[in-house]
Amino acid sequence: MKIVVLVKQVPDPNAVRFDPRTGDIQSGTPQVANEYDLHAMEAAIQLKERRDDVELVAVSLGQARETLNRCLAMGADRAVAIEDATLAAGDSTVTARALAALLRAEGFDLLLAGQETSDGGTGTVGPQLAALLDVPVVSNVVALEERDGVFVAQREIEDGRQVLEVTPPAILCALSGLNEPRYPSLKGIMAARRKPTETKTAADLGLSAAEAQARVTWGPLFQEEETAEGIILRDVDADSAVDQLVAFLQERKLI
Ligand SMILES: Cc1cc2nc3c(=O)[nH]c(=O)nc-3n(C[C@H](O)[C@H](O)[C@H](O)COP(=O)(O)OP(=O)(O)OC[C@H]3O[C@@H](n4cnc5c(N)ncnc54)[C@H](O)[C@@H]3O)c2cc1C
């Protein structure tokens, strides 16, 4: 059985800072694996641990060597890095097209992705891949097992869980309730050094310039304006406080 896991490297949500002049994310912001993708990776490793015929491949588009190394150290057998400047400003459709081209060549029984990323956050790459590759997709997956070659997935819905069975090939999009991603062990980190990472460009994937061209343009990022400091009335009696509040509101034409 072949399992492919999609992992995106994103700016660390706990450390991200915006450049106030440009609105862009400041250079030097630490990069980490997208959280949901680590849950997808952990689910794949757990499936692999229950069978002895699983090949597990980690795939990323963008500058993601640290993240791919982490996946190899966690237990992936090999990695594929799609690195190409022409895809860097792509929208989620360009991303899905590039990943679909690779996945057509790779083939898979199960494709595990995160539900969404913490940067782009469209939550559309999994469903777009399902449309491009014509395979079923199950979103919001919080539990997964394999029974005789059929994947039984529980997906979170508003009032509970929906249980779905899918036959391979299929795409599942993971939420964090699915499991607790493991930390790579020292043995895993050492073993990862001997595992291969293949690099692909847009041309390797047969993507034309038009297919690598984003149609959605990304506007400037901005930070919410901070609210003005409040006014605290201290040591005043109730009547005076009311008078002051009324005056304050009248002054601003709020009453
Ligand atoms: C600095 C910056 C600039 C950007 N500029 C533009 C722009 O100009 N125009 C525009 O439309 N968009 C832009 N984007 C958005 C970017 O193209 C999307 O982040 C990307 O296409 C993937 O979409 P998403 O993050 O919404 O993925 P989602 O659909 O939220 O991701 C779902 C899952 O798909 C998988 N996945 C997603 N992306 C990848 C990946 N690269 N590699 C491997 N797996 C992946 C992961 O498993 C992920 O959990 C920009 C993003 C950033 C951070």
The ligand as an SDF file (V2000), in Angstrom:
LIG
                    3D

 53 58  0  0  0  0  0  0  0  0999 V2000
    3.7000   34.7700    1.5870 C   0  0  0  0  0  0  0  0  0  0  0  0
    2.5350   34.2020    0.8170 C   0  0  0  0  0  0  0  0  0  0  0  0
    2.2110   34.7290   -0.4200 C   0  0  0  0  0  0  0  0  0  0  0  0
    1.1320   34.2290   -1.1340 C   0  0  0  0  0  0  0  0  0  0  0  0
    0.7980   34.7930   -2.3260 N   0  0  0  0  0  0  0  0  0  0  0  0
   -0.3440   34.3870   -2.9310 C   0  0  0  0  0  0  0  0  0  0  0  0
   -0.8190   35.0070   -4.1260 C   0  0  0  0  0  0  0  0  0  0  0  0
   -0.1780   35.8950   -4.6650 O   0  0  0  0  0  0  0  0  0  0  0  0
   -2.0080   34.5920   -4.6570 N   0  0  0  0  0  0  0  0  0  0  0  0
   -2.7500   33.6160   -4.0470 C   0  0  0  0  0  0  0  0  0  0  0  0
   -3.8410   33.2920   -4.4880 O   0  0  0  0  0  0  0  0  0  0  0  0
   -2.2960   32.9580   -2.9470 N   0  0  0  0  0  0  0  0  0  0  0  0
   -1.1350   33.3330   -2.3690 C   0  0  0  0  0  0  0  0  0  0  0  0
   -0.7070   32.7190   -1.2600 N   0  0  0  0  0  0  0  0  0  0  0  0
   -1.4410   31.5740   -0.7710 C   0  0  0  0  0  0  0  0  0  0  0  0
   -0.7520   30.3090   -1.2000 C   0  0  0  0  0  0  0  0  0  0  0  0
   -0.7040   30.1910   -2.5680 O   0  0  0  0  0  0  0  0  0  0  0  0
   -1.4880   29.1770   -0.5620 C   0  0  0  0  0  0  0  0  0  0  0  0
   -0.9940   29.1870    0.7560 O   0  0  0  0  0  0  0  0  0  0  0  0
   -1.2270   27.8320   -1.2160 C   0  0  0  0  0  0  0  0  0  0  0  0
   -1.6630   27.8440   -2.5300 O   0  0  0  0  0  0  0  0  0  0  0  0
   -1.9070   26.6660   -0.5330 C   0  0  0  0  0  0  0  0  0  0  0  0
   -3.1750   27.0160   -0.1980 O   0  0  0  0  0  0  0  0  0  0  0  0
   -3.5580   26.9970    1.3200 P   0  0  0  0  0  0  0  0  0  0  0  0
   -2.3940   27.4370    2.1460 O   0  0  0  0  0  0  0  0  0  0  0  0
   -4.8230   27.7380    1.4380 O   0  0  0  0  0  0  0  0  0  0  0  0
   -3.7840   25.4250    1.5800 O   0  0  0  0  0  0  0  0  0  0  0  0
   -5.0190   24.6840    2.2400 P   0  0  0  0  0  0  0  0  0  0  0  0
   -6.0050   24.3450    1.2080 O   0  0  0  0  0  0  0  0  0  0  0  0
   -5.4950   25.4210    3.4480 O   0  0  0  0  0  0  0  0  0  0  0  0
   -4.2120   23.3870    2.6830 O   0  0  0  0  0  0  0  0  0  0  0  0
   -4.8330   22.1250    2.9400 C   0  0  0  0  0  0  0  0  0  0  0  0
   -3.7600   21.0550    2.9920 C   0  0  0  0  0  0  0  0  0  0  0  0
   -3.1970   20.8920    1.6740 O   0  0  0  0  0  0  0  0  0  0  0  0
   -1.8120   20.5650    1.7970 C   0  0  0  0  0  0  0  0  0  0  0  0
   -1.0090   21.6400    1.2010 N   0  0  0  0  0  0  0  0  0  0  0  0
   -1.3490   22.9230    0.9670 C   0  0  0  0  0  0  0  0  0  0  0  0
   -0.3170   23.5940    0.4130 N   0  0  0  0  0  0  0  0  0  0  0  0
    0.6960   22.7050    0.3020 C   0  0  0  0  0  0  0  0  0  0  0  0
    2.0360   22.7800   -0.1560 C   0  0  0  0  0  0  0  0  0  0  0  0
    2.5410   23.9220   -0.6350 N   0  0  0  0  0  0  0  0  0  0  0  0
    2.8030   21.6700   -0.1220 N   0  0  0  0  0  0  0  0  0  0  0  0
    2.3170   20.5020    0.3640 C   0  0  0  0  0  0  0  0  0  0  0  0
    1.0560   20.3700    0.8380 N   0  0  0  0  0  0  0  0  0  0  0  0
    0.2580   21.4610    0.8020 C   0  0  0  0  0  0  0  0  0  0  0  0
   -1.5020   20.4780    3.2960 C   0  0  0  0  0  0  0  0  0  0  0  0
   -1.6620   19.1520    3.7160 O   0  0  0  0  0  0  0  0  0  0  0  0
   -2.5770   21.3800    3.8850 C   0  0  0  0  0  0  0  0  0  0  0  0
   -2.8590   21.1130    5.2470 O   0  0  0  0  0  0  0  0  0  0  0  0
    0.3820   33.1660   -0.5820 C   0  0  0  0  0  0  0  0  0  0  0  0
    0.7350   32.6100    0.6700 C   0  0  0  0  0  0  0  0  0  0  0  0
    1.7900   33.1280    1.3660 C   0  0  0  0  0  0  0  0  0  0  0  0
    2.1250   32.5370    2.7070 C   0  0  0  0  0  0  0  0  0  0  0  0
  1  2  1  0
  2  3  1  0
  2 52  2  0
  3  4  2  0
  4  5  1  0
  4 50  1  0
  5  6  2  0
  6  7  1  0
  6 13  1  0
  7  8  2  0
  7  9  1  0
  9 10  1  0
 10 11  2  0
 10 12  1  0
 12 13  2  0
 13 14  1  0
 14 15  1  0
 14 50  1  0
 15 16  1  0
 16 17  1  0
 16 18  1  0
 18 19  1  0
 18 20  1  0
 20 21  1  0
 20 22  1  0
 22 23  1  0
 23 24  1  0
 24 25  2  0
 24 26  1  0
 24 27  1  0
 27 28  1  0
 28 29  2  0
 28 30  1  0
 28 31  1  0
 31 32  1  0
 32 33  1  0
 33 34  1  0
 33 48  1  0
 34 35  1  0
 35 36  1  0
 35 46  1  0
 36 37  1  0
 36 45  1  0
 37 38  2  0
 38 39  1  0
 39 40  1  0
 39 45  2  0
 40 41  1  0
 40 42  2  0
 42 43  1  0
 43 44  2  0
 44 45  1  0
 46 47  1  0
 46 48  1  0
 48 49  1  0
 50 51  2  0
 51 52  1  0
 52 53  1  0
M  END
$$$$
